[in-house]
């Protein structure tokens, strides 16, 4: 499996690599920086998960909550900020908050469009402009969303994993109101594809339990994809 570096975001492929190499149980949690730490730097691109430093892409202020993924044996943990920035932070600087509800993830449009230029774009047929589809799907356009979800069937391996990451980003950027209307009017086949994606922990990373997350933050979409079929 190849590792790709990104200037403003972390690839799900890197985290998959961490799972496979370390074989440890990772868990997402809400955290703040330790009280004895000033503004903490967030590091961006790492050439491998073993690097101990990278370019500074953001800073976390005291009291600012963020999502961290705890890999017990690693010195660096992936972190997700409410600004949409994602990067790495030394675990000794992180203080987990007990019983805190995971916030809704934030995604930046430019990040998702950048992700769409890699493996997924290379995997689909030459007459399919994957980047254009993603750009239009982000707006909530039903036709583009249908094309987007259908394009996943052309992918496997690294391309499929990258497409999963793009899918989770597109879902968040479209938002519950527009996305639920798309699901409501979609064909039964497309509705099933959407449900399969949105309930797959491999797609929803770093959220390990996507169903309660979707129920909390995308209630209209949740009701549609889990509604009982008419008799």
Buried (B, 14 or more C-beta within 10 A) or exposed (E): EEBEBBEBBBBBBBBBBBEEEBEEEBEBBBBBBEEEBEEBBBBBBBEEBEEEEBEEBBBBEEEBBBBBBBBEEBEBBBBBBEEBBBBBBBBEBBEEEEEEEBEEBBBBBEBBBBBBEBBBBEBBEEEBEBBEBBBBBBEBBBEBBBBBBBBBEBBEEBBBBBBBBBBBBBBBBBBBEBBBBBBBEBEEEBBEBBBEBBBBEBBBBBBBEBBEBBEEBBEBBBEBBEEEEEE
